[in-house]
Amino acid sequence: MTSEHAIELSHVAKTYRGKVHALRGVDMRVARGEVFGLLGPNGAGKSTLVKILMTVIRPTRCEGSMLGHRIGHKPTLGRVGYLPEHHQFPDYLTGAQVLHYFGALAKTPRRVRKKRVGELLDLVGMTRWRSKKLGSYSKGMRQRIGVAQALINDPELVLLDEPTDGVDPVGRRDIRAIIARLRDDGKTVFLNSHLLSELEMVCDRVAILVQGQIHQQGTIDELTADQHRYLIQVGASDLERSEQIAGAIMAEGVSRGEETSTLVLDTTDAERIQPVIDALRGASITIEAIRTHRPSLEDLFMRAVIDPETGKEHGPGAAENTRPRVQA
């Protein structure tokens, strides 16, 4: 029976030279047909995890499967597309030659390969430059070719490590559209990116990796379920009086927002804020706006990477002379 997960990982660890812990017991599930985003600060272990999946790096410990087979099963890699973070294609090859070359490595038949090269160059907007050598390409153009080569074998699972790195806003929009199309075609996309807004727009679920461990994973709504708020914007001269009125009614859960003249009501219950609205209007306070607020992916990320004890950002994940910590 086919597993409902494209990737299932348990207790994934990688220790370099016996003392540098790059990964410390990663547990992760990626469902088939979803776009899954892995984010974390530099040095958190994101690329190391992807390289373990692709057998580029040998793990210290790894339990799990990819596309229904154990991690490291060589035939399964033929069903996976991969774009490394810092890929380097020979400058003397043209864009079309790069795709033919990687298609041949993936044992894609020449007849099929010839058709797919044209389709993929069109998909990534590189048809006009198909016969130009990569030495004349910009970084963004190289990245487009990189995305195309990850798709040359028509993979079931696509691993993209920083796919929009060096790409201009138009190119990032195009790559998002490609990822959405892959999902619509039933493919699974696993991507790393430090551009949080990009992940938030395209991912079904995300995981936050901090110091080699998964801090959180789930949909944005799941990860922020208990953090939704109501925001009430009033005039600047009315803010202090509005806070006193709201505080007297709700007793707790009332604060000032970061935005100018905004009250934050710590509740998702619309009925609970009605008395506050009535009281503010009864006091002749003009309500300029009322809206709900959900923390962004950036908010979640910053909470995860800031050490609550020091108030500073956690260092890179490769920590020396420490034992792996148990995940919560």
C-alpha positions in Angstrom: 0.0 0.0 0.0 1.3 3.4 -1.0 2.1 5.7 2.0 0.2 8.9 2.3 3.5 10.7 3.0 6.1 11.5 0.3 8.7 11.9 3.1 8.7 10.4 6.6 11.7 11.1 8.8 12.5 10.1 12.4 15.5 10.8 14.6 17.6 12.2 11.8 21.0 13.3 13.1 24.3 14.4 11.6 27.4 15.0 13.7 30.6 16.2 12.1 34.0 15.1 13.5 32.2 13.7 16.5 31.5 17.1 18.1 29.6 19.4 15.7 25.8 18.6 15.7 24.3 19.9 12.5 21.1 17.9 13.0 19.8 16.7 16.3 16.9 14.2 15.9 14.7 15.7 13.2 11.2 14.3 12.9 9.2 15.4 9.8 6.2 14.3 7.7 5.6 15.7 4.2 2.2 14.6 2.6 2.0 13.6 -1.0 0.8 16.4 -3.3 1.6 19.3 -1.0 4.1 22.1 -1.0 6.1 21.9 2.1 8.5 24.7 3.2 11.5 24.3 5.5 12.8 27.5 7.0 15.4 28.4 9.5 18.4 30.8 10.0 21.7 30.3 8.3 23.4 27.2 9.7 20.2 25.6 11.0 20.8 22.5 9.0 18.3 22.9 6.1 20.7 22.1 3.3 22.2 19.3 5.3 18.8 17.6 5.7 18.1 17.9 1.9 21.5 16.4 1.1 20.8 13.5 3.4 17.6 12.8 1.5 19.6 12.9 -1.8 22.4 10.7 -0.3 24.9 13.5 -0.9 25.7 13.4 2.8 25.7 10.2 5.0 23.7 10.8 8.2 24.9 9.8 11.6 21.4 8.4 12.1 18.3 8.4 9.9 15.1 6.5 10.1 12.3 7.0 7.5 11.3 6.8 3.9 11.0 8.8 0.7 8.3 7.9 -1.8 7.6 4.7 0.1 11.2 3.4 0.2 13.9 3.7 2.8 16.1 6.8 2.6 19.0 6.0 0.4 17.1 3.6 -1.9 18.9 4.4 -5.2 16.0 3.6 -7.7 13.8 6.0 -5.8 16.1 8.9 -6.5 15.1 8.5 -10.2 11.7 9.7 -9.2 13.0 12.8 -7.4 14.0 16.2 -8.9 16.7 18.2 -7.1 17.9 21.8 -7.3 21.0 22.3 -5.0 21.4 25.7 -3.3 24.7 26.6 -5.0 24.5 24.7 -8.2 27.3 25.2 -10.8 26.7 24.2 -14.4 29.5 24.4 -17.0 29.6 27.9 -18.6 30.4 26.4 -22.0 27.0 24.6 -22.1 23.8 26.2 -23.5 20.6 26.1 -21.5 19.2 23.4 -23.7 22.4 21.3 -23.4 22.2 21.5 -19.6 18.7 20.0 -19.7 19.7 17.3 -22.2 22.7 16.4 -20.0 20.8 16.0 -16.8 18.0 14.3 -18.6 20.5 11.7 -19.9 21.9 11.3 -16.3 18.3 10.6 -15.2 17.9 8.0 -18.0 15.1 9.9 -19.6 14.8 8.5 -23.2 16.2 10.8 -25.9 12.8 11.2 -27.7 11.1 12.1 -24.4 14.0 14.3 -23.4 13.9 16.3 -26.6 10.2 17.1 -26.1 10.6 18.0 -22.4 13.5 20.3 -23.0 11.4 22.5 -25.1 8.4 22.4 -22.7 10.6 23.2 -19.7 12.4 26.0 -21.3 9.1 27.5 -22.1 7.8 26.9 -18.6 10.7 28.8 -17.0 10.7 31.6 -19.6 14.1 30.7 -21.2 13.1 29.6 -24.7 14.8 32.7 -26.2 18.1 31.8 -24.6 18.1 28.1 -25.2 21.1 28.3 -27.5 23.1 30.8 -25.5 25.9 29.6 -23.3 25.5 29.8 -19.5 28.5 32.0 -19.3 26.4 34.8 -20.7 23.5 34.2 -18.2 22.6 36.3 -15.2 22.3 34.6 -11.8 18.5 34.7 -12.1 18.6 33.0 -15.6 20.9 30.3 -14.2 18.4 29.7 -11.4 15.6 29.3 -13.9 17.6 26.7 -15.8 18.3 25.0 -12.4 14.6 24.7 -11.8 14.0 23.3 -15.2 16.7 20.6 -14.8 15.1 19.5 -11.5 12.0 18.7 -13.6 13.5 17.0 -16.6 12.8 13.5 -15.3 9.1 14.3 -14.6 9.6 13.6 -10.9 7.0 12.8 -8.3 8.9 14.7 -5.6 10.8 17.9 -6.2 13.4 19.2 -3.7 14.3 22.9 -4.3 17.0 24.4 -2.1 16.6 28.2 -2.3 14.9 28.2 -5.7 14.4 32.0 -5.8 18.0 32.9 -4.7 19.2 35.7 -7.0 15.9 35.9 -8.9 14.2 39.3 -9.5 10.6 39.9 -8.4 9.2 38.8 -11.8 11.2 35.7 -11.7 10.1 34.9 -8.1 6.5 35.3 -9.2 7.1 32.9 -12.1 8.7 30.3 -9.9 5.8 30.5 -7.5 3.5 29.9 -10.4 5.6 26.8 -11.4 5.4 25.4 -7.9 1.6 25.9 -7.8 1.3 24.1 -11.2 3.4 21.2 -9.9 1.1 20.9 -6.9 -2.0 21.0 -9.2 -0.4 18.1 -11.2 -0.3 16.1 -8.0 3.5 16.4 -7.4 5.1 17.0 -4.0 7.4 20.0 -3.6 9.8 20.4 -0.7 11.6 23.7 -0.6 14.0 25.6 1.5 14.0 29.4 1.4 15.0 32.3 3.6 12.4 34.5 1.8 9.6 34.0 4.3 7.0 35.9 2.3 7.7 33.6 -0.6 7.0 30.5 1.6 3.9 32.0 3.1 2.4 32.6 -0.4 3.0 29.1 -1.8 3.3 26.5 1.0 0.6 24.3 2.4 2.6 23.5 5.5 5.9 24.6 6.9 8.5 23.5 9.4 10.9 25.8 11.3 14.4 24.3 11.9 16.4 25.9 14.7 19.8 24.7 15.8 19.3 21.3 14.1 15.9 20.6 15.5 12.3 21.1 14.3 10.8 23.9 16.5 7.3 23.8 14.9 5.6 22.3 11.9 2.1 22.5 10.5 -0.1 24.9 8.5 0.2 28.7 9.2 -3.3 28.5 10.7 -2.4 25.6 12.9 0.8 27.3 14.2 -1.1 30.5 15.0 -4.4 29.0 16.1 -4.1 30.5 19.6 -2.5 33.8 18.5 -5.3 35.4 16.5 -6.4 38.8 17.8 -8.8 41.7 17.1 -7.3 45.1 16.3 -9.3 48.3 16.9 -7.9 51.5 15.4 -9.0 54.8 17.0 -7.8 58.4 16.8 -4.4 59.1 18.4 -6.0 61.5 21.0 -8.5 58.8 22.0 -6.0 55.9 22.5 -5.4 56.2 26.2 -9.1 56.6 27.0 -10.0 53.7 24.7 -7.5 51.4 26.4 -9.0 52.3 29.8 -12.6 51.6 28.6 -11.7 48.3 26.9 -9.7 47.2 29.9 -12.6 47.9 32.3 -14.8 45.7 30.2 -12.4 42.8 29.3 -10.4 43.0 32.6 -7.4 41.5 30.8 -6.1 40.8 27.3 -6.0 44.5 26.2 -2.8 46.1 25.0 -1.5 48.7 22.6 -0.4 47.5 19.2 2.8 48.4 17.4 0.8 50.4 14.9 -0.3 53.9 15.8 -3.5 54.3 17.8 -4.4 50.6 17.8 -5.8 48.5 20.6 -5.1 44.8 20.6 -7.9 42.6 22.1 -6.6 39.2 23.0 -9.6 37.2 21.8 -10.9 35.5 18.6 -14.5 35.7 19.9 -16.5 38.3 18.0 -19.2 38.4 20.6 -16.7 39.3 23.3 -15.6 42.5 21.6 -19.1 43.8 21.0 -19.4 45.4 24.4 -16.1 47.1 23.9 -17.3 48.5 20.5 -20.5 49.7 22.1 -18.7 51.4 25.0 -16.2 53.2 22.7 -19.0 54.5 20.5 -21.0 55.4 23.6 -18.0 57.5 24.7 -18.1 59.3 21.3 -14.8 57.7 20.3 -14.4 57.3 16.5 -13.5 53.8 15.5 -11.5 54.0 12.3 -11.0 50.3 11.6 -11.6 46.8 13.1 -9.8 43.8 11.8 -8.6 40.4 12.8 -4.8 39.8 13.0 -3.0 36.5 12.5 0.8 36.4 13.1 2.7 36.1 9.8 5.3 33.4 9.0 7.9 36.0 9.8 6.4 36.5 13.3 6.5 32.7 13.9 10.1 32.6 12.6 11.3 35.4 14.8 9.8 33.8 17.9 11.5 30.5 17.1 15.0 31.9 16.5 15.1 34.4 19.4 16.5 32.9 22.6 13.9 33.9 25.3 16.6 34.0 28.0 19.0 36.3 26.2 16.7 38.1 23.7 19.3 37.4 21.0 19.1 35.2 17.9 20.2 31.6 18.3 23.6 30.9 16.7 24.1 28.4 13.8 22.8 24.9 14.3 26.2 23.3 14.3 26.9 23.5 18.0 30.1 22.1 19.3 30.5 19.9 22.4 26.8 19.5 23.1 24.5 16.6 23.3 21.4 16.5 21.1 18.5 18.0 22.9 15.2 16.1 23.2 12.4 17.6 21.1 9.4 19.0 22.9 
